[in-house]
Amino acid sequence: MKRLLCLLLSFIACLCLWVSPALAQEISPDVSESLEAEVLRLSFDDLPAFESDGFMLGYRDTIFQVEGQVGVDNYDQQIEGYQPPYDPAREWIAGQFPSEVIKMGDLMYTGAGIEQLTMDDIGQLTGLDIENFQLADVPFLQDFTLSDLVGDVPFLGDYALADIPNLADKIGGAGSEDMLSQYLANNPDIGQMTIGNSELGSLQVSDVPNLGATKMGEMPEVGDDVVANVPGLSAAQFGSFPGLEMVGGLIPIAKQDISFGAKEYSGGKATPKPVSGGTNGKETWEPIACVGGCAHIELYDSDISPIKGAWAGSNWMTSKHRVKDGFGVLGAMFNEAGAYRVPFGSTFALQVRGTDEKTGAADWGLAFRVCYRGTPDLGCTAYFMEVPLPITTQEGATILTGVKDGLGGSTQPIKAPDGWEDLRPETPSDVKALIGANTPSGSRGGFGLCGEGPGGVNFQSLAAAFSSIEGDYSSVGAYTGGGYGLGRYQYMTYREDVRASIKAKPGGNTFLAKADAGGGISAAEVEQYFPAADQDAVFKTDQTNNIEQAMGEGFTGSRIIERVGQIHFGGSGAPIDGGWSDTHGRLTLQTYGEELAETYQSVESSSGSDSTCKAGSGSAETVSESLEEMYGFNTSSGPDGGNQACLWSVNKILENAGVQPLGNSVPGNPEPGGQVWVPAAEWDLQNGRGTRVSQSEAKAGDIVIEGGNEEHVGICKNDGCSVVLSNSSSRAAFKWESDITFDGVYGGTPGRIYRLNN
């Protein structure tokens, strides 16, 4: 991040030597704006032309200038077999602009995140309809061959020519039943057609599936192109680059400057530099300006901020600025909130409730929402349940903002003050009714995992589920992307683990060479070079990694199976519930995962597997029965030898009852999948998994949570919850019997009791 900023500053500093001093004066910092803040508002198009000629040397020439021929010989030896990502050599003449000189390779992987941008992203930043551009009008693509595109663009080679008729027509493939990669393997000359010197240039970006959504970093050929060759990039502000959003806001606090009433900006002009907002009907927060006048506080930088100008002049509107918020089914029911930020993560929002211009004061409050992100996913309401805080700040006060990340501070959540979570109001009955009406028993995917594998996955059932989609041990898939899918799980021959297994067999290298070239592969050869035992070994290792990734992303129960399917189908970078399609267009990432989960559940049910979770709705009665069955079980195999196993042990009780574990869904969980962070369990309970009840309403099997800085969780042993069972750290056993305060060990206040909904 700093590297790119330094690069940009260096270019500007150099430019100041070539142009009139007016530029230096134009971007000089004043009392409220630093040079860094000015830079973030610039784009390459704002930079003036070079007034004199210049040049930069390539790697070898630079080394020769410093170390002579000996240095060059050493360099050549060191990089033998390695192709540098781009050539830094270039020349420019007076009158050329920086965007015509600076190469993409200069900027990628500097921390700016430019390698993460797609053409569609750039179009959104600049208003260009890039999907309707002809390929001939995309300069950086002109030297690309069709084979380059197939290698870079996700799943492009897997498309049947019949599904990409415009492209098929340009390469003489109309009427062919081949996939694109297979067609190019049979017609290698066509793969060498370049965009700039063939009829391919008349195609639109939209004619090439996924091209507009391909990241710049996935197209290594772009490194030698200059910025101007990427449509729209030179017009994008530096501050809009993905990695630069937080440059000036690394400190999660700012200073309150002036408190304004609603008359400020009361005309048709929007309040500038808003840092409050809402989801605007989507899942993620975005800043939303006020038009027509809104009370707000203006901010400036904290004294300890390493980079000045980040917060200067930013405006945080009060909650009287009503914004569109929430998403999904629940968001349709409650879709409006007062403007807010989320510096503590998504559990609750922080709001300025009101301002007083005369005294310079600002009053503060919280807002809560209701979510149901299970199966089915009902989304979240707006942050409509507002609660005042006994906090008033004055001009000059240091206030919590969260980092300035363009997402309301949610990317690096701060621990909330003790007791703030307890201010959450009871979920309204109409919201509960809506959730109940949309989550019928027996709905797809709503099952727990109680196998012996990570996350409770049963590998045998998972293998059978994959086989129902992919084939048997001798299956041979279509030739795509330079290899074949082999066997029961259709692992590709270009995978390193598959190649290592095959190379160990006599004749394995010859077999792989044939597979790489697209030669015919028989079922007998699969059984010879990649037998069932080897397939299963690769499968277990690979799926263990996939399961751990899914758990790390916060998934539990059946959603682990769905996500594992998505990763198997689309790779570790596959977007969650994405719409990427397979070769035949039958399945997307999302539907592949859903089919895998449905089949997994069917296999579990029909096989009578020991890993099939016991039937149960998650009721207190079911949990109570499991509690009696497991009373006193040893927890030494849990976190820290049982010393930090309170949530882990409660989840073992729940799994035995056929209930999904608690604590993996909360955003920002520092121990995803580890089941040790009690606030994450309470987040689940507060967001659809549970209902808060009083002690008089409590039943055996209800969940009890206590504590602020140090938390503990247990289960009510009896109706009325006069006795709570939980893990004993000293004995590493689930047999500590206490009262609802856990005998005062964690603060002495009564525990919060929740009844599981599912």
Order of alpha helices (4+ residues) and beta strands (2+ residues): alpha-alpha-alpha-beta-alpha-beta-alpha-alpha-alpha-alpha-alpha-alpha-beta-beta-beta-beta-beta-beta-alpha-beta-beta-beta-beta-beta-beta-beta-alpha-alpha-beta-beta-beta-alpha-alpha-alpha-alpha-alpha-alpha-alpha-alpha-alpha-beta-beta-beta-beta-beta-beta
